[in-house]
Amino acid sequence: MESNFSLLEAFKQTQHQVTHHGKRNIQVLQDVLSHLDGQLESDIYGKGTIIEDFQTKIATYLGKEAAVFFPSGTMAQQIALRIWCDMSGSKKVAYHPLCHMEIHEENGLKTLHNIESVLLANKDRLIDLHDVLEMEDDVTALLLELPQREIGGQLPDYTTLESISTLCHQKGIKLHLDGARLFEILPYYQKTAAEVCDLFDSVYVSFYKGIGGIAGAILAGEQTFITQSIVWKRRHGGDLISLYPYILSADHYFEQRVHKMTQYYEGAKELAAYFNHCHGISTRPLVPVSNMFHVHFGFKREQIEPLLIKIYSLTSIGFTGKLNEISNNECSFEVSIGDQYDNISKEALRTVFDMLATEMTLLQSL
């Protein structure tokens, strides 16, 4: 615990961090509100110009008939799968073993909705067409997460995605997109959001990850599906009297950043190459397919933490505030490129990675 705290504090004290958009502090909201008329009416229980205009805007961007704003993606996705299960009469849904619902939601889908999960593929690879072909017959819906975060943000090729979509539609299986990072994958696929979403019956997108808003999510699909989603949103307690701080920040940063996803993607590829040139370090995937990837060290966390703290203090450039222990001899951290990466000069990057490469070589010689 003490080592983790020390690394986090060293990271916070650096002048530049390679990841994300900046500190998640109150300034994030102040920047949004500073240019708005204070007399602008708020949304009230899901009604009003602020929320309705934003929902229509994002539905159009995603190529769907309608959309509804949720305070959280966890709520939105559980509701989406509940609706598909109620429509079919089967309580089975399929997804990856490292799906957010399976490992981060305290069994919410099972406990709140009595829905059974069918796990496809194994933890180390993506779901492929063969997995769907071999899937149980009574599965109502298949959830695909693009990119698959827990294995470094990997993506299937687009042809595989199209084949899975076609197969699901032929079998009457609803296909749901966990698109928490949908905006971030569009440069790799060279597709519009609407083109990707056309393969799916329902779509969830987040507004605090690559977009950098405070919180909030959109669930989109056909009008009948969204009408039911609104009812379930009320049942889940998601219909707050007002959601405007989330909506306004989502809209503001969407406009600021959705067109920068190619910039973030190119930055991720450049940064991953720097890491991969250091002995004992590799990225997953080797070449990123979005603005995110994982960095793996072939050493114990206790060996890498003091090394990073030393580099942070000498260069004032930070990579991460937390290392995850993979095994006794491996640790890792996640990178997500945002606005901050381009604030670091190329000369400074070369300096910090020359130092990292030297320290890793010394560590290997011990």
N, C-alpha and C positions, 0 to 999 in steps of 0.2 A: 504493500500500500504506500509506503513512504517513497519508494522509487517512482511509482506512477505519479504521485503528487509532485515530485521534483521535476519530472519530465514535463508535466503540464505547466508548471510555473515557469520553467525555462522557455517553453514554447510561447506562453503569453507575453513574456518580456521581450521577444524578438521584435525588431522593427518591421520585418516583412515575413509573411507566411505564404507558402506556395499554393495553398488551397483556398477554396470558397471565395466569398465576396467581401468578407470583412467580419467584424464583430457583430454578434446578434445582440444588440443593445437597443435601448429606446430610440436611438437616433434613426433606426430603420423605419419606425413609424413617423417620427417627426419629419423626416424628409418627404414622406408621402403627404402629410397633412399641411405642410407649410404653404403650398400653392393652391389650396382648396378654399372655397367659400365656407366659412363657418356656419352659415345658415342653410347649407345643403341638408336636405331631409335624409334621415337615416332609413334603412330598411326596417321593417317591423314584421316579425314572424314570417319571413320568407317573401314578403311583398314589398314593392317599392321600386323606383327607378334604378337605384344603385345595384340591387341584386339581380333584378330582371334583365337589365341591359347587359350585365356581365355574363349571365348565364347564356343569353342569346348569342353574344359575341363569341364565347368559347365553343358553344355548340356548332356554330358556323365554321370556326377554325378547325374543329375536329371532323366536320362533315357529317354531323349527326342531327337528327330532327330536334332534339331538345336536350337540356342539361339542367342539373340542380347543384347548387353550391352546398358543400358539407364542411363542418368545422374540422373534420379529420378524415383521412383516407381509410383508416381502420373501420370507421362507421360505414363509409360509403361502400366498401368492398363486401363487408358482411351482408349488407342489405342487398347488394346486387345478386349475390349468390343465393340468398334466401328467396328472392323473387323468382329466380329461374327454377329453384327447387319446388316452390309452391305451384308453379305453372305445370311442371312435369309430373309431380307426385312422387318423385324419387329424391331421397335425401343424400345423394352422393355427388361430390365434386372432386375433380382431380387437379393436382398441381405438383410443383417441384417439392422435394423434401425440405429445401431451404426457403420455401415461400414464407413471406412475412407472417401470414396467418398461422403457419405451423410453428414458428419459433419465437415470435415476438408478441403474440396477442393473448397469452394465458388461456389458450383453448377457447377463445371467445366464440368462434364459429360453431364449435361443438356444444359448448355449455349454453349459450344463449339461443341457438337455433336448431340444435339437435341434428346438425349436418355432419355426415361422415366424410372424412378426407381419404382419397385414394392417391397415394404418392407415386409419381412417375419418375423414371430415370433413377440415377443415384446421385449422391451429394456432390460428386466431382464433375458432373457434365450436364449439358443442357438436355431438355426434353427434345426428342426427335420424332420424326414421322412414325418410325417403328413402334415407339412407346405408345403412341395414340392408336395405332392399328391393333395393338395387343391389349388395349384398355378394356376394363370390364364393360359389359353391354348396358348396364343400368346407370351409368354415370350421366348426370344431368348437364353438367357444365365443366369445361376445362378452363383453368386460369393459366395464362402465360404472362410471366414477368419479363418485360423488355426494358433495359437489360437485366440479366440475372445478377443482382447485386452481390450476394454472398459468395459467388465464385469469381469475383473481380469485374463484374459488369459485362459478362460474355453475351453474345447475341447469336441466334441462328442465322444462316444466310436467308435472304429474302424468298428464294424459291421454296425452301423448307417451310417457311411461314405461310406462304400461299397454299402449299400442299396440305398443311395441317388445317387451315381454314376451310378448304374445299371438303376435306374428309369429314370435319365436324358438321358442316352444313348438310352433307349427304346423310350422315347418321342422325341428324336431329339433335346434335349436342351443341349447346350454347357455348360460344367462345368469348371469354371475358379477358380484357387487357388490363393487367396491372401496369399502367403507364406512368407510375410515379416519376419516372425519368424519360418519358416519351419525347419531350422536346430535345433532349440531349442526344438521342440516337438518330435523328433525322438526317444530319450531315453524312453519317456512315451509309445509311440506306439510300441516300439521294432521293428521298421521297418526301411528299408533303405529309403533314399530320393526317389530313383527310384520307390520303391514299392508304396509309398504314391502318387507320381506324376502320376503313371500309371492310377489312378482313375480320372484324370483331363485331359481336352483337352488343356488347357494352364495354365502356371504356372509363377508367379512372385516371385522372392526372393530378399531380401535386403542384402546389404553388409556393412551397418553401424550400424545395431542394435546389434544382438548377436555376429556378426563377428567383429564389431568395426572398420571398414574402414572409410574413409573420407565421402564418399557418393557413390551412384550408385546402380543399380539394374540390374537384368537379367530377360528377358522375354523368355520363352522357349515353344516349341511346335513342331508341324509338320513343315517340310520345307516350304510348301506353305504358312502357317500362318506366319512364320518368315520373308519370303520374302516380304509379305505385310507390316509387322511391320516395316521393314527397311525403306520403302517408307514413312510410317506415321511418323516415327522418324524424317525424314528430314522435313516433313511438319510442325511438332511441334517445329522445331528449336533445336532438340536434337542432331543433327549430328554436334557437335562442331569440329573445326579443329583438336583438340586433346583432348582425355579423359584420357591420360595415368596416371595422378596423382591418379585418382579414381580407374582405373583398377589395377595399381600396388599395391595400398594399399588394394584393395579388395582381390587380389590374395595372398598377403603376410599374411594378418590376417586370411584369410580362411584357409591357411595351418597351421597357428599357433593355431587356436581355434576351428575348426569344430570338432575335436576329443575330445574337452573338454566339450561338451554339457552335457554329463552325470554328470560330476563334477559339473557343474553349476546347473543342475536339483537337484542333491542331496543337494547342498548348499541351494537352495530355500526351499526345504522341511524342512531342519533343521532350517532355519531362521524363517519360518512361524510358526513352533512349538514354538519357543521362544516367538513370538508375541502373540500367542493364549493362552499362560500361564499367560498373564497379564490381570487383570480385566479391562473391558471396551474396550478391543481391540480384533478384530477378523480379520481373513484374508479371502479373496475371490479369489479363492476357499479355503476351509478349509485346504486341502492338495493340494499344487500346482501340475500342470500337465506339467509344463515346468519350465524354469528358472525365470518366472515372476509370480507376484501375486499382489493384492491390499491389503493394510492395512487400516482398518476402525477403527476410534475412535468414541465411542458413546458420544462425547462432542463437544462443539463449537470449531471452529478453534482458536478463541481468547484465549481459555483455554489451548489448546495443544501446541501452538507455544512457549510461554515462558517456558513451561515444557521441551520441546525438546532443546531449547537454553541452559537451565541450564545443562541438561545432556551432551550436546556437550562440554560445557566449562569444565566440571568436568572430562570427560573421553577421550576427543579428538576423539570420534567415532561419526560419523554422519549417520543418517538414510535417510534424505531427505532435500532438500532445499525449498520445496514447498508443502503446504497442499491445497487440493482441498475441497471447501465447498460443501458438499452433501445436507445438510439441516441446519436448525437453530441449530440442536443438533448433527450433525455428520460431520466429515471431513475424508479425506482419502489421501493416496499417493500411487504411484506405485513403486514396487520393480522389478529390473531386475538384476539378479546375473551375474557377470562376474569375471574377474581375481582378483578384489580387495578383494572379500570376504575371500579368503583363506589367505590373508595377515594379518588377524586379528586372534590372538590366541584365543583358546577356553576359556581360563581363562578371557581374556578381554571381550569376548562376555557374559560370565556368569555375570561378574561384571556390565556391562552396562544394561543388562536386569533385574538384581536384582534391580538396581536403578530405571529403568523404572517401574517395577512392584510396587515398594514402592510408587513412585510418583503418579501412577494411583490410587492406593488404597487411598492415602490421598485426591486426587481430588474427588473421589467418596464419601468420608465422609463429604465433605464440604456442 
